[in-house]
């Protein structure tokens, strides 16, 4: 592994749900050995870092975001020895690994909660947030609005209400208690000592509660996270914290602080605006969100994404925009969940390869470090018959055999059904088929990733919009340390001409993304086919 401590500034992440990825022992559930057997594949994508969703012991009421033991591996996934082998296997291929750190809450099955609820005198009582009343903190919103009525639940055994921002099976930890803060640092140390490269810090806005506030982004939270960062910098330099704060950019900005809090944060508000821009064939939503995005310290980076394991959240849009997006991308009510859309990228794009490629290319052209959700590199589909977010967490489609190369178990023993109906059927959408096809989405993504990595100006450079005199064609330049790229996208389904800047007209230029687009000297216009796009060196 190289020792570049700033590795995350120009990187690509690949998000893996272990249960869905590859099953090595035939029990129908993916596991760490299965993942190890696919490291060559992940390396072949050209990504830098794997983000592992929770791998810890858990009753799986929220797919592992309900942890019952912070310092072990879920039996179905393997052992700590397997985990060490995974770290070694990844590092020897130049791949880093970050794991989910679910620090806001535990499972109700965690021994801390069991002790806490059973005995008021227990030292663990104060590990959670208890109250005689369920009326405290009335300004805290409910996140899982489709299923939850309150952030409080009554616990018979405890004789009190406990506080939870997510499911009642996920009681919130009490960060006012210094013992809780110490425990979390201990947990971090445990995984860092095993060699991981950082954490995706889950649900960070909600660590503390305070009356009279919405209980999000409180100053106490920032104080604690700065302590965590100081601990990392002192003992584990180069290991990172990536924050999950689904908030407006001005509320996320403080999580970067002066470069002394989190290294990275997801850019939630950008994501729905990529879909909106495409739907409206207009760059306005993108311009708006970047105008609202404050600059960040040099040692910090945004994480950007099109999709992940959750619903495509529409919290960071106006009510009107949400309705537009729901109507455009989730016409069937079953496609909606909470304030979002529970579908994968390819179905959202109507399985149109031109739109799938263009939206990816647009994401990879914009500032930040992109994350690719497993399966989206081959355009996997989803299953809206499955409840909650399960429909976007189906088994990885490796090949066209009866079990899709995911497992040797009988398909009816799989943790989740395979997608087996057209057009996303595993027999047609799979890694092997696409590996062998130079024009496949998979090979396009590999090319896009390698071009992106070769152009660090795309990660951290300036962003300047270019007037194309055609609102449906978005263009901008990205410049950094003497390098520069001009990028252009036809968001519409008709051919369009676009004016190109004078500085491009001096010499012939070929698109870096292997389309047939070329700039001919002295031409003032570039003609783009429907959904065509390109990158040109400046
Ligand atoms: C955010 C995670 O992405 C989501 O999957 C989970 O349900 C909640 N946090 C609670 O941990």
Boltz pocket constraint, residues with backbone or C-beta under 6 A from the ligand:
constraints:
  - pocket:
      binder: B
      contacts: [[A, 62], [A, 65], [A, 66], [A, 102], [A, 166], [A, 202], [A, 203], [A, 244], [A, 309], [A, 310]]
      max_distance: 6.0
